Amino acid sequence: MLIIKTNIMNFKRYKQSLSYCSNYVYSYNTKVAIIEDGKLVVNNWYSVTTSKHVSYAARELNLKVVKNY
């Protein structure tokens, strides 16, 4: 039996829909950004709500958002 432990962090706001785990930011259980070289990198265009989530996560994690699309 394989047991995988992960440290999922929820943010103060958007508790039900925004989380962070293993250098990835998830919005509604969809991986939307990755932390690379001290930046929060977004590789796709997302809805207004998801974009708000990404911006909020970047502020909370003290990172700059880099749009790579």
N, C-alpha and C positions, 0 to 999 in steps of 0.2 A: 504494500500500500504506500502510495506516494502522498506526502502531506506537504503542501506548499503554504508557507506563511507569508503574507504580504502586509505591509503597513500602509493601509489606506487612510488618507487624511481628508477629512471634510473641512470645508471652509465655514467661517461664521455665517456668512450670507450664502444663499443658495444651497443649504445643507442637503437637500434631497436630490439635487441635480448636478452638483459640481464636486469633483473629487480629484485627488492627486495621489499618485502611486508610482514608484520606480521611475522617476523623471518624466512621467507622462501626466498630462492634465486630461480629465475625462468630463465631458458634458453629456448628461443623459446616457451614461455608459458607453459613449463613443469617444475614442481617443482623438482629441482635437489639437493637441500641441505636445511638443517634446522640449525638455530642457537640454540645450547644447551650448557649451562654452559660455555659461552664465547668461544665456538669453532664452526666452520662450519662443520657440520657432513654430509657426503655423504654416502648414504646407497646402492648405485648401481654403477656398472661400466657404464661409459658414453663415448661417442666418444671423439676424440682428441679436437674438437672444444668446446664441452661442458666442458671438463676438463679444457681447457684454461679459459673459462668463470668462472668456480668455483674458480680457482686459483686467477684470477684477482679480483673477488668479495671479496675473503678472504683478499687480500692485501688492498683493498680499505676500508674494514670494520675493518681492523686490527685484524684479527682472524686467528687462525691456522686451517688448513684443517685436518679433521680426516676421514679417509676412513674406513667405517664400513661394508665391504663386503669381 
